[in-house]
Amino acid sequence: MAVESLAGPALLLDASLRVVVASPGIEALLGEPVRPGALAPRVLCGESLDRPIAEALAAGRAVTGAVVRPMRDGAMRPLRVRATPLVADDETAGWLLLLDAREAPDTADAPVFFHGMWTGDPGMKQMFHVLQRAARRDVPVLVRGETGAGKELVARALHDLSPRAKGPFKAINCAALPPSLLESELFGHVKGSFTGATRDHAGIFRAADRGTLFLDEIAEMPIDLQAKMLRVVETRTVIPVGGSDPIPVNVRLVAATHQSLRRAVELGRFRADLMYRLRVVPLLIPPLRARPGDVALLTDRIVEELNKAGERQVVHVSPGAREALERHPWPGNVRELRNALQYAFVIGEGPVLTEADLLPEITSGEPGEALSPVPVNAPPTVYGSPEAQRIRRALERAGGNRTRAAKILGVSRVTLWRRMQELELAT
C-alpha cells in the first residue's frame, strides 16, 4: 500500500467496515496478520467495553482517537487511529485507517466522541455516563450549563439514546418569546382566540407527541405560565389558548438553564413544585474553563472541521496561539471557542494559525464569569456478564439501532441477535 510510505501502517476498509487491504506494517504493529474480510472494529477493539473508534465508524463519522488493543501475549497496546471516509458519488464507499503506536495515553484520559461532543475530561465522561442511564428512563431531566456549553446537544443525546428516538425532537427557547406568544407556542391556540389567530395552532407540546420536548432557559418562563406548565406535567394534557377541552400529550421533557433553579425558587422567580417535577435527574455540563485539557482537543477538532469547510487550510496551531487559547476563560464555552477559531481562519493567512490571528480579548486574557457546580448523581452499578455489558453499551451508543450496534461490536447482525437471545437481552 503506497500510503504507508507517507503515513505509516494503514487499513483499507469497505463500506461494511471489513478489511480490504492491510499494509505490511500492520502485522508488526498489531502482532498478527489481518486477513481480508476481517471486521475492523473487532480487529482494533477486541472485547473492549469502550469502543469510540468503532462507534464513529458505525455512525459514518471521520474520527481521530485512541484505542487499546489486546495483544497475543496478554499485554495491552495503545494505538492512535485516524479514520477518513472514502467518498464516491456523495456516498461513503469505504474507509482509510491510519494507525501508529507512538503515543501511549492513559485510557482513562483518552478523548471520546459522544453525540457531537468531544472530551477527555473525567467530569464530562461522568456526565455522559449518567446521561446514558437517564436516557433509558422516561423521566424529566434538567440540564444545567453555561451559555455555549452544549445543552441542546445533551438534550438531543438524551432523545437519541431513549426509547423515543424514532419520535420527534422539538425545542423551544423560553427566553426568546414574549409571555403571550410563548403560551401559544407551547400549548397551541384555537382560531379566533386572539387578534391574528386566523387558524388553529397545535403548539409544540402536541408537535412533540411520542417524542422529546427540549425547554431551553426554563428559568426565564413567566411565573403565571409556570402554573399552567405544572398542570401539563401533572395531567399530561394541554389546553390550547382559547380552548376548553384538555388534549392528551405523550412527551418526555428535558429542560435546561444556565442558572440555579433552587436560587430562582428562593428569589420567588420559579415555582418549587415545578422545579421538583422537572429536576428528577439533574445533569451538569462542566464549563470549558473547568476542563482546560479539552481546549487543545476541541481546537484540533474544530480546525479539522474548518479545513473541510473553507478555503484556508491550517496544518499547525502555533505554540503562542495554543497558550492564548488555553489561558482564556471561555465564558461562552465551546460556542465561543468555535467562533474564535472561525474568526482566526478569516483574518489569518497561510497554513499556520498564529496568535496574531486571534481576537484581542483572547490574547489579553480577560476574565470570564463563574458558574457554581451542581453535584451529578453517582452512576448506578451495571449488572450482567462482560459480554452483556458490551452489547448493552453498543446498543446505547447506537441509539438502539442493532445494525449499527453490530458494526460497533464487529459482528454480524444475526450474530448479535443470537447472542442477545442467549443472554436474555432481546425484547
Secondary structure, 3 states (H helix, E strand, C coil): CCCHHHHCCEEEEECCCEEEEECHHHHHHHCCCCCCCCEHHHHHHCCCCCCHHHHHHHCCCCEEEEEEEECCCCCEEEEEEEEEEEEECCEEEEEEEEEECCCCCCHHHCCEEECCEEECCHHHHHHHHHHHHHHCCCCCEEEECCCCCCHHHHHHHHHHCCCCCCCCEEEEECCCCCHHHHHHHHHCECCCCCCCCCCCECCHHHHCCCEEEEEECHHHCCHHHHHHHHHHHHHCEECCECCCCCEECCEEEEEEECCCHHHHHHCCCCCHHHHHHHCCEEEECCCHHHCCHHHHHHHHHHHHHHHHHCCCCCCEECHHHHHHHHHCCCCCHHHHHHHHHHHHHHHCCCCEECHHHCCHHHHCCCCCCCCCCCCCCCCCCCCCCHHHHHHHHHHHHCCCCHHHHHHHHCCCHHHHHHHHHHCCCCC
